């Protein structure tokens, strides 16, 4: 039987490897943010500080969502967006 995959409330695609994609994507964003931090002084300030911080936060949230999905308790999108303001 063919299964149709739907989007969850948190915006993540439901399929067996969804947690791995979140984990590896989060790792990729964390690594990219470290490269941007290393470029301080050679690249514009908004790239090396503001954009790198955003990438780091999104990467960490992706890793948290990946672990929570493995536990069967994913966070809703509203909590993930509201987290930096709490």
C-alpha beads as a LAMMPS data file, in Angstrom:
LAMMPS data file: protein, C-alpha beads

86 atoms
85 bonds

1 atom types
1 bond types

-500.0 500.0 xlo xhi
-500.0 500.0 ylo yhi
-500.0 500.0 zlo zhi

Masses

1 110.0

Atoms # bond

1 1 1 0.000 0.000 0.000
2 1 1 1.310 3.441 -0.935
3 1 1 1.516 5.888 1.936
4 1 1 0.991 9.583 1.469
5 1 1 3.245 11.646 3.671
6 1 1 1.811 14.769 5.283
7 1 1 3.325 17.749 6.984
8 1 1 3.123 17.850 10.767
9 1 1 2.224 20.955 12.762
10 1 1 5.886 21.682 13.353
11 1 1 6.509 21.867 9.605
12 1 1 8.662 18.759 9.448
13 1 1 8.033 16.034 6.900
14 1 1 6.836 12.724 8.342
15 1 1 8.901 9.804 7.075
16 1 1 11.209 7.253 8.686
17 1 1 14.423 9.249 8.318
18 1 1 12.992 12.619 9.386
19 1 1 14.959 12.648 12.631
20 1 1 18.216 11.932 10.840
21 1 1 17.638 14.743 8.372
22 1 1 16.958 17.130 11.246
23 1 1 20.061 15.960 13.092
24 1 1 22.392 16.182 10.091
25 1 1 20.858 19.460 8.955
26 1 1 21.360 20.897 12.431
27 1 1 24.979 19.731 12.419
28 1 1 25.497 21.348 9.026
29 1 1 24.092 24.667 10.247
30 1 1 26.196 24.539 13.412
31 1 1 29.327 23.916 11.361
32 1 1 28.484 26.736 8.969
33 1 1 27.937 29.114 11.878
34 1 1 31.382 28.214 13.258
35 1 1 32.942 29.001 9.883
36 1 1 31.171 32.363 9.866
37 1 1 32.405 33.091 13.389
38 1 1 35.944 32.303 12.223
39 1 1 35.587 34.862 9.420
40 1 1 35.176 37.777 11.826
41 1 1 37.216 40.697 10.578
42 1 1 37.257 39.444 6.974
43 1 1 33.515 39.458 6.273
44 1 1 30.812 42.020 7.106
45 1 1 29.743 42.198 10.731
46 1 1 26.106 41.288 10.012
47 1 1 27.252 38.041 8.382
48 1 1 29.802 37.005 10.963
49 1 1 27.784 37.892 14.017
50 1 1 24.036 38.241 13.417
51 1 1 23.616 35.614 10.693
52 1 1 26.001 33.172 12.422
53 1 1 23.998 33.447 15.656
54 1 1 20.741 32.789 13.825
55 1 1 22.255 29.740 12.100
56 1 1 23.549 28.446 15.421
57 1 1 20.173 28.831 17.109
58 1 1 18.311 27.133 14.246
59 1 1 20.881 24.315 14.219
60 1 1 20.468 23.696 17.941
61 1 1 16.666 23.771 17.645
62 1 1 16.856 21.251 14.794
63 1 1 18.967 18.939 16.978
64 1 1 16.519 19.291 19.878
65 1 1 13.568 18.572 17.580
66 1 1 15.398 15.532 16.194
67 1 1 15.935 14.060 19.664
68 1 1 12.367 14.808 20.721
69 1 1 11.007 13.138 17.576
70 1 1 13.046 10.050 18.407
71 1 1 11.343 10.048 21.808
72 1 1 7.947 10.448 20.123
73 1 1 7.334 13.877 21.662
74 1 1 8.076 16.568 19.034
75 1 1 7.826 20.219 19.984
76 1 1 5.124 22.326 18.324
77 1 1 6.355 25.040 15.976
78 1 1 5.064 27.830 18.235
79 1 1 7.316 26.694 21.098
80 1 1 10.330 26.458 18.821
81 1 1 9.747 30.012 17.561
82 1 1 8.990 31.381 21.031
83 1 1 12.024 29.739 22.666
84 1 1 14.460 32.643 22.204
85 1 1 11.977 35.055 23.765
86 1 1 11.327 33.030 26.934

Bonds

1 1 1 2
2 1 2 3
3 1 3 4
4 1 4 5
5 1 5 6
6 1 6 7
7 1 7 8
8 1 8 9
9 1 9 10
10 1 10 11
11 1 11 12
12 1 12 13
13 1 13 14
14 1 14 15
15 1 15 16
16 1 16 17
17 1 17 18
18 1 18 19
19 1 19 20
20 1 20 21
21 1 21 22
22 1 22 23
23 1 23 24
24 1 24 25
25 1 25 26
26 1 26 27
27 1 27 28
28 1 28 29
29 1 29 30
30 1 30 31
31 1 31 32
32 1 32 33
33 1 33 34
34 1 34 35
35 1 35 36
36 1 36 37
37 1 37 38
38 1 38 39
39 1 39 40
40 1 40 41
41 1 41 42
42 1 42 43
43 1 43 44
44 1 44 45
45 1 45 46
46 1 46 47
47 1 47 48
48 1 48 49
49 1 49 50
50 1 50 51
51 1 51 52
52 1 52 53
53 1 53 54
54 1 54 55
55 1 55 56
56 1 56 57
57 1 57 58
58 1 58 59
59 1 59 60
60 1 60 61
61 1 61 62
62 1 62 63
63 1 63 64
64 1 64 65
65 1 65 66
66 1 66 67
67 1 67 68
68 1 68 69
69 1 69 70
70 1 70 71
71 1 71 72
72 1 72 73
73 1 73 74
74 1 74 75
75 1 75 76
76 1 76 77
77 1 77 78
78 1 78 79
79 1 79 80
80 1 80 81
81 1 81 82
82 1 82 83
83 1 83 84
84 1 84 85
85 1 85 86
